Amino acid sequence: MAEIVRLVEALKTTDEHGDRTKGDQVIAPPPKTQEDAEKRVNDSNYDCVDWCFCKKSLDS
């Protein structure tokens, strides 16, 4: 039963986010405004290299 639950969760995650697993970091789309960029850089859910290139966990 546990394997079936894991499979269903994997399928849901793939459907939502593409070919990734929970806990993986994905590239976030670029912010639309300067204000959004500043919020994102200061947000602990994002791992930002620069204002326009940030990654975040699928769990966030």
N, C-alpha and C positions, 0 to 999 in steps of 0.2 A: 504494500500500500504506500509506503514512504517513497518508493521509486516512482510510482504513478503521480503522486503529488509533486515531486521534483520535476517530472517531465511536464506537467501542466504549467507549473510556474515558469519553466524555461520557455515554453511555447508562448505564454503571455508576454514575457519580457522581450522575446524576439519580435513578436508582433508589434509591441509598443515602441521599441528602441532599435530594432535591427538586430544584427547578429552579435549580441553582447550578453554578458551574464551579470547578475546583480553584484554590485561592488566594483565593477569595472568603471573606469573613468571614460567619459565620452567628451568630445569637443562640443562646447555650448555654442549656439548661434551668436553672431556678434550683436552687441547691444545696439539699440536703435537711436539712443540719445546719449549725450555726454553725462547726463544725470544717471542713466541706467548703468553706464560704464563705471562711474564712481561708486555706485552702490555695489556692483558686482566685485570690484577689486577689494572692497572692504568686507565682503560677505565670506564667512568661513566655509560655506558650502562649495565655493569655487576655488580652484587652484589656478591662479592667473599668472601667465608668463608676461603678458602685456595687456593693455586695456581691451584689445580686440581679440586676444587669444586666451581663452579660459577653458578649463576642463572641470567637469563635475561628476560626482558619483551618481550612478543610476538610482541609488537608494535615497538621494536627496530630493 
